[in-house]
Amino acid sequence: MEKTDIQTVTDDTTEKGSAHFIPVTAFDLVVFGAAGDLSLRKLIPSLFHRWRDDQIPPESKIIGVSRSAYDDQSFRDLAFKSFREFHPQEEISDEEWKKFSEQLFYKELDVVSDDVDWTPLCELLDTSGAKQRVFYLALAPDLYGAVSANIDRAGLKSPDARIVLEKPIGRDLSSAKDINEAVGAVFDEGAIFRIDHYLGKETVQNLTVLRFMNSLFEPVWNANAIDHVEITVSESIGAGTRASYYDKSGALRDMVQNHLLQLLCLVAMEPPLDLDPDTVRDEKIKVMRALRPITEKNVRETTVRGQYHRGASNGAAVPGYAEELGEDSDTETFVAIKANIDNWRWKGTPFYLRTGKRMPERYSEIIVHFKEIAHALVQNGKAGIPPTRMVIRLQPDEGVKLLLVTKDPGPGGMRLRYVPLNLSFAETFEARYPDAYERLLMAVVRGDLGLFMRRDEVEAAWKWVDGILAGWEQDETPVHPYAAGTDGPVQAAMLLDRDGREWYHGQ
């Protein structure tokens, strides 16, 4: 967890905290792929917000690099246009943007070519050693090795330079190892920041505090008290114009291998001795290694594949995935998995993972279902008394709810009501806190590796996912259709129904 990004200040005159952001050291950040969607939609707006909160020193430089033909001013104009498009509700004046954009620069460069002159880029970088140098690869993963080699060949790698790699790292274990080897030939492991933006979310970071800093939860955070755990990442959008790119990955590679498995590890890991980055990551890797393999023998019992067909989203008709792609495909846009962790803490408690595109709404949440009480003192007149649940909402409305059974106030008998104890971050904390990319970018400058994946984590995740991919191929596991705007194929509901459970539908 990041320790030095924010100080929370409270006094006797306010019930809500205000955030004081601590500036990072001056830096040169080179964004390769700067004219792409990730850079324009996420990275540059995130850097603007950190600049607006006085966290980025004025002598820092943000240098965009791509093959597109821009100069400094046209790139600044493109970035501003994109900011207004992706943040239409946010007030920002031309003058404010002009001041921020003085730190934006651009160089047209084919970074994978061996015979391109990198001198103009080199001339923009600080050579005194006073500024932290960071390279952000907002590129396709198969380019990571070549770009790293060219950074070294051009003499841009300073002694303490850092490199940021976007997920997914490869498309299987073999390619992930190749990428890690190629980047590792230039940069030491301690200088490689493999980014998963879910690890930068406030609620995800709060998982560690929630579990280990509250004596109410840790003693019951195990198979003795917890019946099962759900982790859902639901997307309302389809593949759209990215269908040809998405078709090379699918939901398992795109979401489960990184986002969902990282969340599973944070929920399931043993208490770390401290919050040193490697101590926490050591505990996460133990969970990865304890995951029961899914192979051809059990793949149909433990997984469901789906693909959205025509349907409705936000009140409008939308095409199916095959129509967006322009051809038939067996790539899954939805996957549900029953995962088992074979260790002392979790033996017998399944983790149900689910993610998909074109589902009814966009949200991500973790639901911890505690076991039912042994004996009901009060009959509710219904099928049964609901169990205690903890709902950890990651997006869009970050917060934590504890769902409990309580007495409905008033005379006339003991009537029961299922009610939430609700901690909404937006309602409780008045200050605007950094979003995931903002937090992670500042963590890179500081050198805080705790929010990033280590090489062995990535490879252990791929090893487990590769087993599922191989099982699907050997078993010829079908891809079940589901209408756009629904919760996925009916087989996903049956996955839990066979265990006498059902997906959580909100409270």
C-alpha positions as CSV (number, residue, x, y, z in Angstrom):
1,M,0.0,0.0,0.0
2,E,1.1,3.5,-0.7
3,K,2.2,5.2,2.5
4,T,3.2,8.8,1.5
5,D,0.7,10.0,-1.1
6,I,-1.9,11.6,1.1
7,Q,-2.1,13.0,4.6
8,T,-5.7,13.2,6.0
9,V,-6.2,16.3,8.1
10,T,-9.1,16.7,10.5
11,D,-10.0,19.3,13.1
12,D,-12.7,20.0,15.6
13,T,-14.7,22.1,13.2
14,T,-15.4,19.4,10.5
15,E,-16.7,15.9,10.5
16,K,-15.1,15.1,7.1
17,G,-11.4,15.0,6.3
18,S,-9.7,17.1,3.7
19,A,-6.8,15.7,1.6
20,H,-3.4,17.3,1.6
21,F,-1.3,15.8,-1.3
22,I,2.4,15.6,-0.9
23,P,4.4,16.5,-4.1
24,V,6.5,13.9,-5.7
25,T,10.1,14.6,-6.9
26,A,10.5,16.2,-10.3
27,F,10.4,13.6,-13.2
28,D,10.6,13.1,-16.9
29,L,7.8,10.7,-18.0
30,V,8.0,9.4,-21.5
31,V,4.7,7.9,-22.7
32,F,5.1,5.5,-25.7
33,G,1.8,5.2,-27.6
34,A,0.8,8.7,-26.4
35,A,-1.7,9.3,-29.3
36,G,-3.6,6.1,-28.3
37,D,-6.8,5.6,-26.3
38,L,-5.1,4.7,-23.0
39,S,-2.9,7.8,-23.0
40,L,-5.6,10.3,-24.0
41,R,-8.4,8.8,-22.0
42,K,-6.6,7.9,-18.7
43,L,-2.9,8.9,-18.4
44,I,-2.9,12.5,-19.4
45,P,-6.1,13.4,-17.5
46,S,-4.7,11.6,-14.5
47,L,-1.5,13.7,-14.7
48,F,-3.6,16.8,-15.1
49,H,-5.5,16.1,-11.9
50,R,-2.2,15.5,-10.0
51,W,-0.8,18.7,-11.4
52,R,-4.0,20.6,-10.4
53,D,-3.5,19.3,-6.8
54,D,0.1,20.6,-6.8
55,Q,1.6,17.2,-6.7
56,I,3.7,17.5,-9.9
57,P,6.6,19.9,-9.7
58,P,6.7,22.5,-12.5
59,E,10.0,21.4,-13.8
60,S,8.6,17.9,-14.6
61,K,8.1,16.9,-18.3
62,I,5.5,14.7,-19.8
63,I,6.7,13.6,-23.2
64,G,4.4,11.9,-25.6
65,V,5.9,9.6,-28.3
66,S,4.2,7.8,-31.1
67,R,4.3,7.4,-34.9
68,S,1.5,9.9,-35.4
69,A,2.6,13.3,-37.0
70,Y,2.1,15.9,-34.2
71,D,4.2,18.7,-32.8
72,D,4.1,20.0,-29.2
73,Q,1.1,22.3,-29.8
74,S,-1.0,20.0,-31.9
75,F,-0.5,17.2,-29.4
76,R,-1.5,19.6,-26.6
77,D,-4.6,20.5,-28.6
78,L,-5.5,16.8,-29.1
79,A,-5.0,16.1,-25.4
80,F,-7.3,19.0,-24.4
81,K,-10.0,17.9,-26.9
82,S,-9.8,14.4,-25.5
83,F,-10.0,15.6,-22.0
84,R,-13.2,17.5,-22.7
85,E,-14.7,14.5,-24.5
86,F,-13.9,12.0,-21.7
87,H,-14.6,14.4,-18.8
88,P,-17.6,16.5,-20.0
89,Q,-18.8,17.3,-16.5
90,E,-15.5,18.7,-15.2
91,E,-14.9,22.4,-15.3
92,I,-11.5,23.3,-16.8
93,S,-10.6,26.7,-18.3
94,D,-8.4,27.3,-21.4
95,E,-6.0,29.2,-19.2
96,E,-5.7,26.3,-16.7
97,W,-5.1,23.8,-19.4
98,K,-2.5,26.1,-21.1
99,K,-0.5,26.3,-17.9
100,F,-0.6,22.5,-17.4
101,S,0.2,21.8,-21.1
102,E,3.5,23.8,-20.8
103,Q,4.8,20.5,-19.3
104,L,3.5,18.5,-22.3
105,F,5.9,17.7,-25.2
106,Y,5.7,15.4,-28.2
107,K,8.1,13.5,-30.5
108,E,7.2,11.5,-33.6
109,L,9.1,8.3,-33.4
110,D,8.9,4.7,-34.6
111,V,10.1,3.1,-31.4
112,V,10.4,-0.5,-32.6
113,S,12.6,0.4,-35.7
114,D,16.3,-0.2,-35.3
115,D,17.4,2.6,-37.7
116,V,15.5,5.6,-36.3
117,D,17.3,8.5,-34.7
118,W,16.3,8.9,-31.1
119,T,18.4,12.0,-30.6
120,P,15.5,14.5,-30.5
121,L,13.9,12.6,-27.7
122,C,17.2,12.3,-25.8
123,E,17.6,16.1,-26.0
124,L,14.3,16.6,-24.1
125,L,15.4,14.5,-21.1
126,D,17.2,15.8,-18.1
127,T,20.9,14.6,-18.0
128,S,21.8,16.0,-14.6
129,G,20.5,13.0,-12.6
130,A,18.2,15.3,-10.6
131,K,15.0,14.1,-12.1
132,Q,13.3,10.7,-11.9
133,R,13.0,9.1,-15.4
134,V,10.0,6.9,-16.2
135,F,9.0,5.1,-19.4
136,Y,5.4,4.2,-19.8
137,L,4.6,1.6,-22.5
138,A,1.0,2.2,-23.6
139,L,1.6,-0.2,-26.4
140,A,0.8,-3.8,-27.4
141,P,2.6,-6.2,-25.1
142,D,4.4,-7.9,-27.9
143,L,6.4,-4.6,-28.4
144,Y,7.6,-4.4,-24.8
145,G,10.9,-6.3,-25.5
146,A,11.8,-4.4,-28.6
147,V,11.1,-1.0,-27.1
148,S,13.1,-1.8,-24.0
149,A,16.0,-2.8,-26.1
150,N,15.8,0.4,-28.2
151,I,15.6,2.5,-25.0
152,D,18.9,0.9,-23.9
153,R,20.4,1.2,-27.4
154,A,19.6,4.9,-27.6
155,G,21.3,5.5,-24.2
156,L,18.0,6.7,-22.5
157,K,18.2,4.2,-19.6
158,S,19.5,6.2,-16.7
159,P,20.8,4.3,-13.6
160,D,17.5,4.6,-11.7
161,A,15.1,4.7,-14.7
162,R,11.8,2.9,-14.3
163,I,9.5,1.2,-16.8
164,V,5.7,0.7,-16.7
165,L,4.1,-2.2,-18.5
166,E,0.3,-2.4,-19.1
167,K,-1.6,-5.6,-18.8
168,P,-1.9,-8.1,-20.1
169,I,1.7,-9.3,-20.0
170,G,1.5,-11.8,-22.9
171,R,-1.4,-14.1,-23.9
172,D,-0.1,-17.2,-22.1
173,L,2.6,-18.4,-19.8
174,S,5.2,-18.8,-22.6
175,S,4.7,-15.3,-24.1
176,A,4.6,-13.8,-20.6
177,K,8.0,-15.4,-19.8
178,D,9.4,-14.1,-23.1
179,I,8.3,-10.6,-22.4
180,N,9.6,-10.7,-18.8
181,E,12.9,-12.0,-20.1
182,A,13.2,-9.3,-22.8
183,V,12.3,-6.4,-20.5
184,G,14.4,-7.9,-17.6
185,A,17.4,-8.0,-19.9
186,V,17.4,-4.1,-19.8
187,F,15.7,-3.3,-16.5
188,D,16.1,-4.8,-13.0
189,E,13.0,-6.4,-11.5
190,G,12.8,-3.5,-9.0
191,A,12.5,-1.0,-11.8
192,I,9.7,-2.8,-13.6
193,F,6.1,-1.7,-12.7
194,R,3.5,-4.1,-14.1
195,I,0.4,-2.0,-13.8
196,D,-3.1,-3.3,-13.0
197,H,-5.3,-0.3,-12.4
198,Y,-7.6,-2.3,-10.1
199,L,-4.8,-2.3,-7.5
200,G,-5.0,1.5,-7.4
201,K,-8.6,1.7,-6.5
202,E,-9.3,3.1,-3.0
203,T,-11.6,0.2,-2.0
204,V,-9.1,-2.4,-3.2
205,Q,-6.4,-0.9,-1.1
206,N,-8.8,-0.7,1.8
207,L,-9.3,-4.5,1.7
208,T,-6.0,-5.0,3.6
209,V,-7.0,-2.5,6.3
210,L,-10.5,-3.8,6.5
211,R,-9.3,-7.4,7.0
212,F,-6.3,-7.0,9.2
213,M,-6.9,-3.8,11.2
214,N,-10.4,-4.8,12.5
215,S,-10.5,-7.5,15.1
216,L,-14.2,-8.1,14.2
217,F,-13.3,-9.6,10.9
218,E,-9.9,-11.4,10.9
219,P,-11.0,-14.2,13.3
220,V,-13.9,-15.2,11.1
221,W,-12.2,-14.6,7.7
222,N,-11.9,-18.3,6.8
223,A,-13.8,-21.4,5.8
224,N,-15.2,-21.9,9.3
225,A,-17.4,-18.8,9.0
226,I,-17.5,-17.9,5.3
227,D,-19.7,-20.0,3.0
228,H,-18.5,-18.6,-0.3
229,V,-17.1,-15.5,-2.0
230,E,-18.3,-13.8,-5.2
231,I,-16.1,-11.5,-7.3
232,T,-17.9,-9.8,-10.2
233,V,-16.6,-7.3,-12.8
234,S,-19.5,-6.4,-15.0
235,E,-19.2,-4.2,-18.1
236,S,-22.2,-2.7,-19.9
237,I,-20.3,-1.8,-23.0
238,G,-19.5,-4.2,-25.9
239,A,-16.3,-4.8,-27.8
240,G,-17.4,-2.3,-30.4
241,T,-14.7,-1.0,-32.7
242,R,-12.1,-2.9,-30.6
243,A,-13.7,-6.2,-31.5
244,S,-10.8,-7.3,-33.8
245,Y,-8.3,-6.6,-30.9
246,Y,-10.5,-8.2,-28.3
247,D,-11.0,-11.3,-30.4
248,K,-7.3,-12.2,-29.8
249,S,-7.8,-12.3,-26.0
250,G,-11.4,-12.9,-24.7
251,A,-12.7,-12.4,-21.2
252,L,-10.5,-15.0,-19.6
253,R,-7.2,-13.4,-20.7
254,D,-8.5,-9.8,-20.6
255,M,-10.0,-9.8,-17.2
256,V,-9.6,-12.9,-15.1
257,Q,-5.8,-13.4,-15.5
258,N,-5.2,-10.0,-14.0
259,H,-8.0,-8.1,-12.4
260,L,-10.1,-10.9,-10.9
261,L,-7.2,-13.0,-9.7
262,Q,-5.6,-10.0,-8.0
263,L,-8.8,-9.3,-6.2
264,L,-9.1,-13.0,-5.2
265,C,-5.5,-12.9,-3.8
266,L,-6.2,-9.8,-1.7
267,V,-9.4,-11.3,-0.2
268,A,-7.8,-14.7,0.4
269,M,-4.2,-14.1,1.4
270,E,-2.7,-14.7,4.8
271,P,-1.8,-11.7,7.0
272,P,1.5,-10.3,5.9
273,L,4.1,-9.5,8.5
274,D,4.2,-5.9,7.3
275,L,3.3,-3.8,4.3
276,D,6.6,-4.0,2.6
277,P,5.8,-4.6,-1.2
278,D,7.5,-8.0,-1.4
279,T,6.0,-9.2,1.9
280,V,2.5,-8.5,0.6
281,R,3.3,-10.0,-2.8
282,D,4.8,-13.1,-1.2
283,E,1.4,-13.8,0.4
284,K,-0.4,-13.2,-2.8
285,I,1.7,-15.7,-4.7
286,K,0.9,-18.3,-2.1
287,V,-2.7,-18.0,-3.0
288,M,-2.0,-18.3,-6.7
289,R,-0.1,-21.5,-6.1
290,A,-2.9,-22.9,-3.9
291,L,-5.5,-22.5,-6.6
292,R,-6.9,-26.0,-7.6
293,P,-6.0,-26.6,-11.2
294,I,-8.8,-26.6,-13.7
295,T,-8.2,-29.1,-16.5
296,E,-10.1,-31.0,-19.2
297,K,-11.5,-33.3,-16.4
298,N,-13.3,-30.6,-14.5
299,V,-13.5,-27.6,-16.9
300,R,-17.2,-28.0,-17.7
301,E,-18.1,-28.4,-14.0
302,T,-16.2,-25.3,-12.9
303,T,-16.4,-22.8,-15.8
304,V,-18.9,-21.3,-18.2
305,R,-18.2,-19.5,-21.4
306,G,-20.6,-17.0,-23.0
307,Q,-20.8,-14.5,-25.9
308,Y,-23.4,-11.7,-26.2
309,H,-25.8,-11.7,-29.1
310,R,-28.2,-8.9,-30.1
311,G,-30.1,-7.2,-27.3
312,A,-30.7,-3.9,-25.6
313,S,-28.4,-1.7,-23.6
314,N,-29.4,1.6,-21.9
315,G,-32.8,1.4,-23.7
316,A,-31.3,1.0,-27.2
317,A,-30.9,-2.0,-29.5
318,V,-27.3,-3.1,-29.8
319,P,-25.6,-5.6,-32.1
320,G,-24.1,-8.9,-31.1
321,Y,-20.4,-9.5,-30.8
322,A,-20.1,-11.4,-34.1
323,E,-21.8,-8.5,-35.9
324,E,-19.3,-6.1,-34.4
325,L,-16.4,-8.4,-35.4
326,G,-17.8,-9.0,-38.8
327,E,-17.6,-12.7,-38.6
328,D,-18.4,-15.7,-36.4
329,S,-16.1,-16.3,-33.5
330,D,-15.9,-18.7,-30.5
331,T,-14.1,-16.0,-28.4
332,E,-15.8,-15.6,-25.0
333,T,-17.1,-12.2,-23.9
334,F,-18.3,-13.7,-20.6
335,V,-16.8,-16.2,-18.2
336,A,-17.8,-17.6,-14.9
337,I,-15.5,-19.8,-12.8
338,K,-15.8,-21.7,-9.6
339,A,-12.3,-21.5,-8.1
340,N,-11.1,-23.5,-5.1
341,I,-8.1,-22.6,-2.9
342,D,-6.6,-25.7,-1.4
343,N,-5.1,-24.5,1.9
344,W,-6.0,-24.5,5.6
345,R,-7.8,-21.2,5.5
346,W,-10.1,-21.8,2.5
347,K,-10.6,-25.5,2.1
348,G,-14.2,-26.1,1.2
349,T,-15.1,-22.4,0.5
350,P,-15.5,-21.7,-3.2
351,F,-14.7,-18.4,-4.9
352,Y,-17.1,-17.7,-7.8
353,L,-15.6,-15.3,-10.4
354,R,-17.6,-13.7,-13.1
355,T,-17.0,-11.0,-15.8
356,G,-18.6,-10.1,-19.0
357,K,-19.4,-7.5,-21.6
358,R,-22.8,-6.2,-22.5
359,M,-24.2,-6.9,-19.0
360,P,-27.0,-4.8,-17.5
361,E,-24.8,-2.3,-15.8
362,R,-21.1,-1.4,-15.1
363,Y,-20.0,-2.4,-11.6
364,S,-17.3,-4.3,-9.8
365,E,-17.9,-5.8,-6.4
366,I,-16.7,-8.5,-4.0
367,I,-19.4,-10.2,-1.9
368,V,-18.4,-12.3,1.2
369,H,-21.2,-14.6,2.1
370,F,-21.0,-15.7,5.8
371,K,-22.5,-19.1,6.8
372,E,-26.1,-19.3,7.9
373,I,-26.8,-19.3,11.7
374,A,-27.0,-22.8,13.3
375,H,-30.5,-22.2,14.8
376,A,-33.1,-19.5,14.1
377,L,-34.5,-18.1,17.3
378,V,-37.2,-16.2,15.4
379,Q,-39.1,-17.4,12.4
380,N,-39.4,-14.8,9.7
381,G,-42.3,-16.3,7.8
382,K,-40.1,-16.7,4.8
383,A,-38.0,-19.4,3.4
384,G,-35.2,-18.6,5.7
385,I,-33.2,-15.8,7.4
386,P,-30.6,-14.3,5.0
387,P,-27.0,-14.8,6.0
388,T,-24.7,-12.0,6.9
389,R,-23.0,-10.5,3.9
390,M,-20.2,-8.0,3.3
391,V,-20.5,-6.2,0.0
392,I,-17.3,-4.4,-1.1
393,R,-18.1,-2.1,-4.1
394,L,-15.2,-1.2,-6.2
395,Q,-17.0,0.8,-8.9
396,P,-18.9,3.0,-9.7
397,D,-19.9,3.9,-6.1
398,E,-17.0,2.8,-3.9
399,G,-17.9,1.7,-0.5
400,V,-18.5,-1.2,1.9
401,K,-21.9,-2.6,3.2
402,L,-22.4,-5.1,5.9
403,L,-25.9,-6.7,5.5
404,L,-27.4,-7.8,8.8
405,V,-30.6,-9.1,10.2
406,T,-32.2,-6.8,12.7
407,K,-35.6,-6.3,14.4
408,D,-38.1,-4.1,12.6
409,P,-38.9,-1.3,15.1
410,G,-42.4,-1.2,16.5
411,P,-44.8,-3.3,18.6
412,G,-46.7,-6.4,17.5
413,G,-44.1,-9.1,17.6
414,M,-40.6,-9.8,16.5
415,R,-40.5,-8.9,12.8
416,L,-37.1,-9.1,11.1
417,R,-35.6,-6.9,8.5
418,Y,-32.4,-7.3,6.4
419,V,-30.6,-3.9,6.5
420,P,-27.2,-2.6,5.5
421,L,-24.6,-0.8,7.6
422,N,-23.4,1.4,4.8
423,L,-20.0,3.1,4.3
424,S,-20.2,5.1,1.1
425,F,-16.8,6.7,0.3
426,A,-18.5,9.6,-1.6
427,E,-20.8,10.4,1.3
428,T,-18.2,9.9,4.1
429,F,-15.1,11.5,2.6
430,E,-15.8,14.9,1.2
431,A,-12.5,15.5,-0.5
432,R,-11.8,14.3,-4.0
433,Y,-9.2,11.5,-3.8
434,P,-7.0,10.3,-6.7
435,D,-8.4,7.7,-9.0
436,A,-6.6,4.5,-9.7
437,Y,-4.3,5.7,-12.5
438,E,-3.5,9.0,-10.6
439,R,-2.4,7.0,-7.6
440,L,-0.4,4.5,-9.5
441,L,1.5,7.1,-11.6
442,M,2.6,8.8,-8.5
443,A,3.5,5.5,-6.9
444,V,5.8,4.8,-9.9
445,V,7.6,8.1,-9.4
446,R,8.1,7.4,-5.7
447,G,9.2,3.8,-6.5
448,D,6.5,2.2,-4.5
449,L,6.2,-1.4,-5.9
450,G,3.4,-2.5,-3.5
451,L,0.6,-1.7,-5.9
452,F,2.2,-3.5,-8.9
453,M,2.6,-7.2,-9.9
454,R,5.8,-9.0,-9.5
455,R,7.1,-11.3,-12.3
456,D,6.3,-14.5,-10.4
457,E,2.7,-13.3,-9.7
458,V,2.1,-12.8,-13.4
459,E,3.5,-16.1,-14.4
460,A,1.6,-18.0,-11.7
461,A,-1.6,-16.4,-12.8
462,W,-0.9,-17.4,-16.4
463,K,-0.1,-21.0,-15.4
464,W,-3.5,-21.4,-13.8
465,V,-5.3,-19.6,-16.7
466,D,-3.4,-21.7,-19.3
467,G,-4.9,-24.8,-17.7
468,I,-8.4,-23.5,-18.3
469,L,-7.6,-22.5,-21.9
470,A,-6.2,-26.0,-22.6
471,G,-9.2,-27.6,-20.9
472,W,-11.6,-25.6,-23.1
473,E,-9.7,-26.7,-26.2
474,Q,-9.4,-30.3,-25.3
475,D,-13.0,-30.5,-24.0
476,E,-14.4,-28.4,-26.8
477,T,-16.3,-26.4,-24.2
478,P,-19.1,-24.6,-25.9
479,V,-19.6,-20.8,-25.9
480,H,-23.2,-20.2,-24.7
481,P,-25.2,-17.2,-26.1
482,Y,-26.7,-14.5,-24.0
483,A,-28.7,-11.5,-25.0
484,A,-26.9,-8.2,-24.6
485,G,-28.2,-6.4,-21.5
486,T,-28.6,-9.6,-19.5
487,D,-26.5,-11.2,-16.7
488,G,-24.9,-13.7,-19.0
489,P,-25.9,-17.2,-20.1
490,V,-28.3,-19.3,-18.0
491,Q,-25.5,-21.8,-17.5
492,A,-23.7,-19.3,-15.2
493,A,-26.7,-19.3,-12.9
494,M,-26.6,-23.1,-13.0
495,L,-23.0,-23.1,-12.0
496,L,-24.1,-21.9,-8.5
497,D,-27.4,-23.6,-8.5
498,R,-25.7,-27.0,-8.5
499,D,-24.2,-25.9,-5.2
500,G,-27.4,-24.7,-3.8
501,R,-26.4,-21.0,-4.2
502,E,-27.2,-18.1,-6.5
503,W,-25.4,-14.9,-7.7
504,Y,-26.0,-11.9,-5.4
505,H,-28.5,-9.5,-6.9
506,G,-28.1,-6.5,-4.6
507,Q,-29.7,-5.2,-1.5
